[in-house]
Amino acid sequence: MTMRHVVHSVSVALSMVMCVAPLHAQRVSVEPAIAHVDRDRIEFLLPRPVENDQFTIKDARGHHIWRIVIDDRSDVSFVLAADTAMSNHDLRAVLQASRLRSCAQPGVLSALECTAPLTGQVTLKQTKISLLITDTAFVERIRRIRPVFFWLRAFAPIGRFQEQTVQFNYRDKPLRE
Amino acid sequence: MLNWLLIGLLSLLGAAPERTSRTPDEIRSTVAAAAADDSARTRERMVLQLSEFHLLWQHYWKLSELERRRVDGSREAALLRLGYMHCHPQTASTTVAKPIARVVLNGDVSQRPYPNYPLIKGDSSWYAVCPTWLMVPTVAQASDESIQRDGALLPMYRSALAASRNAMLKRLDSAAAGYPQDEWYLGQRVRLRLDQLDTEGALRTVDSCRVTPWWCTALRGHVLWRAGRLLDAEAAFDRMRREMPADVRCRWSDVSELLPKTDATLYQKNSCAARDSVNITFWWLADPLFRQRGNERLVEQESRRVDIALRQQVGIDERNVWDVRHGGDAMGELIARYGWPSYAAWGGPDLDNAHSGYLAGNRSAEIPPYTTFEYSNDRAHFVARWSAVASPYAAEEMDWQLFGTTSSTDTNDTRWPAEHARVSRTVVQLRDGQSVFFRRQDHIAANVAVVMRDSILPAPGIKFDALLLRATDGTRSDSLAQQSVRGGETVVLRGITSSAPAVFAVEAIGLGDSRVNARTRYGATPPALLSAMRPGEVAVSEPVVIDVRGRDFGARTPADTLLDHMVGSLRFPATHRRLGVFWETYGVAAADTVTVRVRVRRDEEISAAQRIGMALNLTSDPNRPLDISWTEPDLQRATRTLSGPVPVQQRFLILNLEQLTPGAYVLDVRVERRGAAPAQSQRRVVLEK
């Protein structure tokens, strides 16, 4: 047994003393996200966590959160999050428990502090999670500042996370009558 | 305490009917479950928030890296770094990386001048790390991450990040108040405070530690070391090892990762009980300087182990994975061997996608971002060869190779050792010294000469304080002699010792503004005292080479004066072929008739070409020795005799070796007294071209 195993086992031993779950982890997909900005709606297509038995511990429990931060200097940040941690890896159940919320300050440290409701629909669309935001004020705001990209920060149980830079795709066709 | 609060709450909430219908055990069990549930919820929220903080750090770091590349984009460095970011093992079991690509630079193929470079691979993942020296002497707007954890962030982001870390700490402190026996909160609070360079705050956090005693002590040692309190940290880690259960200590203190693979196998054959004593010798020999209290290398290692354990508590942090199933064991081994890197260059999102694809293709978790792991060149390899650990008193100077320390532009990974560390002052290795022991009735006279020369020593003229030391274990070191010497000069140190085996060391501390120390060490078993000689026995000391250049030494020059001019290197340039040779005989009285022979013989195999040349009479036999012999007493020769129960005779002559071809030679001295067995000793010298 090498020292790296030792230190790990010591760490695990400590975890056991603490009566906490072992260091579970779930892979967060690196599949790229997409965002289409229409005149009356914005659709974010987010990667779903990969269900892969090789990497996923079935009983891992924690928070699934997708946080979108639109350019550091603007004041737009929102999350798709559930209030509570979940041990269920059924993505439909996770999404059912999740709500779209706007963050008062983009720099707020935790997504759990983003509480203002945001109108939109969350659905599973092929391999992606679709966030369709129809909140008029929000769409107008984005179109007015017309950011080039946003940061997608995805969190999965336990302590797995990843950040992607995603470009907005502006579709400037005329408003539907 | 929380349990009691909940019991109080249950009574306030009118839970009386339940109390009457349930047994006290059931109530306790319900309360405990509620508390556990509350604990788990709090922990889950804290894990999420800590993850968010780490990702924020990563965000600022990526922006910093992109900006650095924009303003200071060395194309060559970027290309060289590619291979280190795409760290691919050749096979699942190899410990070297294959160069994945020959990169084209200005039309030429540019790659490292060696076929492979070091690699540490995860056991259950294809994720691997390829450590290297810094690719460039300085990194724009970055400071060394091993000193300042936020060093890789552009200065403009550091204060915002520090504010976020403070906010995170407040949350952790608040949550931890409810769970004083939870090691996760304790560990992460200590870790974040150290990242914030708040060692006082970290120490206060450790003061509140109510968890496993040895872990509390380990954290204390870790914080004290970060605070620069070496001796306090060392005392804490000593106590930690005593507090650990034997099986935990055996695994915790395993040093096999700091050894080359074959040596690690030998180490692992030891039982846990045997390892305790092997570890003591191992760390004694790895001590950067015997003359200074405290073993910086050992304390650094214990601190690294605590650091790894703290990181493995979270599985993933700012930009590194620690979960062993996803390659975190490679990261753990990297830190155990080399400590925290000075700089980690990021390849950008495209490289992340490409390398994630490679990992996914090998059924391994994708764990971007992928970086280099670059180390500053002021680190040295302190661990001795395994043969020295096994027999310290037989150790040779070359059993230590501090060669990690090089000039700042040297990026040659062929010199990449199994471990290295930076200590408070750079330590360089002195080479090719000359050492001799002279026997006396009740003591041994130890004489050592060494040249204060190394490629990275400061310019000649810098003063050093040099000590000759004798050490027999990690706790017993004694100084034998002290001299002041300037860089480039030879220092001769002469002291008195016993005949017991020991490790001898010359350790020089740079004075003034110099931040460099120098040292050499070796094991030796001095000869027996003269009082131990049998009647009629004759013995001879090792010959000592004296520097006679520009000096008028006669045969009657006192020994003390001669020995002050011992050469500090036994490698002689072409301009230095006139050597003085001094030696002592024991058991030969002034009136005894003895035959003395001095022979200089070649110490190398003759090449086939030379043999042919000799056969054709085209060249002389280079192995033909140079012999000088004579019989004493001889009025022409001045031999000094020190009288005593066993007489000591001192002889000195000057050899002119100009006629010898360059190469390695053995200088033999043989003394034969009629009726006694001949005594002989030798010294190896090299005549350079």
Interface residues (C-beta under 8 A of the other chain):
Chain A: M1 T2 M3 R4 H5 V6 V7 H8 S9 V10 S11 A13 L14 S15 V17 M18 C19 V20 L23 H24 A25 R27 V30 Q54 F55 R61 G62 H63 I65 R67 T84 A85 G107 L109 S110 A111 L112 W151 R153 F155 I158 G159 R160 F161 Q162 E163 Q164 T165
Chain B: A36 A40 R41 R43 E44 R45 V47 L48 Q49 L50 S51 E52 F53 H54 L55 L56 Q58 H59 K62 A160 S164 A167 M168 Q181 D182 E183 W184 G187 V211 T212 W215 V248 R251 W252 D254 V255 S256 E257 L258 A264 R305 I308 A309 Q312 Q313 V314 G315 I316 D323 V324 R325 H326 G328 D329 A330 G332 E333 A336 P349 D352 N353 S356 R363 A365 E366 P368
